[in-house]
Amino acid sequence: MDDLSHYSVIERLRDGRTLEIRALLPGDRVGVLAAIDHSSAQSLYRRLFLGRSAASPTRRLCSCLRWTSLTT
């Protein structure tokens, strides 16, 4: 099985633009956490099956991504 931590593929959208689909990297943490903080409860549920009423959706997601710290 290939190492998925280095996965990357470029896809072309219908309108001609390109999009890179790749594995998350440690440097993505700040952006991912910012996106979670600015997402509505409905968006979190639809995209990640996490609700704002959960103990800490950000901590749960970091655990799933194996990011042990929220700040580094």
C-alpha positions as a Markdown table, in Angstrom:
| # | Residue | x | y | z |
|---|---|---|---|---|
| 1 | Met | 0.0 | 0.0 | 0.0 |
| 2 | Asp | 1.3 | 3.5 | -0.9 |
| 3 | Asp | 2.1 | 6.1 | 1.8 |
| 4 | Leu | -1.0 | 8.3 | 1.8 |
| 5 | Ser | 0.7 | 11.0 | 3.8 |
| 6 | His | 2.2 | 12.2 | 0.4 |
| 7 | Tyr | -1.0 | 11.8 | -1.6 |
| 8 | Ser | -1.6 | 14.6 | -4.2 |
| 9 | Val | -3.5 | 14.7 | -7.4 |
| 10 | Ile | -4.5 | 17.6 | -9.7 |
| 11 | Glu | -8.1 | 17.6 | -11.1 |
| 12 | Arg | -9.7 | 19.8 | -13.7 |
| 13 | Leu | -13.1 | 21.4 | -12.8 |
| 14 | Arg | -15.9 | 21.7 | -15.4 |
| 15 | Asp | -15.1 | 25.4 | -15.8 |
| 16 | Gly | -11.4 | 24.6 | -16.7 |
| 17 | Arg | -9.8 | 25.6 | -13.3 |
| 18 | Thr | -7.6 | 23.1 | -11.6 |
| 19 | Leu | -7.8 | 21.9 | -8.1 |
| 20 | Glu | -5.2 | 20.0 | -6.0 |
| 21 | Ile | -6.5 | 17.3 | -3.7 |
| 22 | Arg | -3.8 | 16.3 | -1.2 |
| 23 | Ala | -3.1 | 14.9 | 2.2 |
| 24 | Leu | -3.2 | 17.2 | 5.2 |
| 25 | Leu | 0.2 | 18.4 | 6.3 |
| 26 | Pro | 1.2 | 19.6 | 9.7 |
| 27 | Gly | 1.4 | 23.2 | 8.4 |
| 28 | Asp | -2.3 | 23.0 | 7.5 |
| 29 | Arg | -3.3 | 22.9 | 11.2 |
| 30 | Val | -3.8 | 26.7 | 11.7 |
| 31 | Gly | -6.0 | 27.0 | 8.6 |
| 32 | Val | -8.1 | 23.9 | 9.5 |
| 33 | Leu | -8.6 | 25.1 | 13.1 |
| 34 | Ala | -9.6 | 28.6 | 11.8 |
| 35 | Ala | -12.1 | 27.1 | 9.4 |
| 36 | Ile | -13.6 | 25.1 | 12.2 |
| 37 | Asp | -13.9 | 28.1 | 14.5 |
| 38 | His | -15.7 | 30.1 | 11.8 |
| 39 | Ser | -18.1 | 27.3 | 10.7 |
| 40 | Ser | -21.7 | 27.1 | 11.8 |
| 41 | Ala | -23.0 | 24.2 | 13.8 |
| 42 | Gln | -24.9 | 23.0 | 10.7 |
| 43 | Ser | -21.8 | 23.2 | 8.5 |
| 44 | Leu | -19.7 | 21.2 | 11.1 |
| 45 | Tyr | -22.3 | 18.6 | 11.3 |
| 46 | Arg | -22.7 | 18.2 | 7.5 |
| 47 | Arg | -19.0 | 18.2 | 6.7 |
| 48 | Leu | -17.5 | 16.5 | 9.8 |
| 49 | Phe | -20.4 | 15.0 | 11.7 |
| 50 | Leu | -19.4 | 17.2 | 14.6 |
| 51 | Gly | -21.8 | 19.5 | 16.5 |
| 52 | Arg | -21.0 | 22.6 | 18.4 |
| 53 | Ser | -22.7 | 21.1 | 21.4 |
| 54 | Ala | -20.1 | 18.4 | 21.5 |
| 55 | Ala | -17.5 | 18.7 | 24.3 |
| 56 | Ser | -14.9 | 20.2 | 21.9 |
| 57 | Pro | -15.3 | 19.6 | 18.2 |
| 58 | Thr | -11.9 | 21.2 | 17.5 |
| 59 | Arg | -10.2 | 18.8 | 20.0 |
| 60 | Arg | -12.1 | 15.8 | 18.6 |
| 61 | Leu | -11.0 | 16.7 | 15.0 |
| 62 | Cys | -7.4 | 17.2 | 16.1 |
| 63 | Ser | -7.5 | 13.8 | 17.7 |
| 64 | Cys | -8.8 | 12.2 | 14.5 |
| 65 | Leu | -6.1 | 14.0 | 12.5 |
| 66 | Arg | -3.5 | 12.9 | 15.1 |
| 67 | Trp | -2.6 | 16.5 | 15.9 |
| 68 | Thr | -1.7 | 16.3 | 19.5 |
| 69 | Ser | -1.6 | 20.0 | 20.2 |
| 70 | Leu | -3.9 | 22.8 | 19.3 |
| 71 | Thr | -1.2 | 25.4 | 19.3 |
| 72 | Thr | 1.7 | 23.8 | 17.5 |
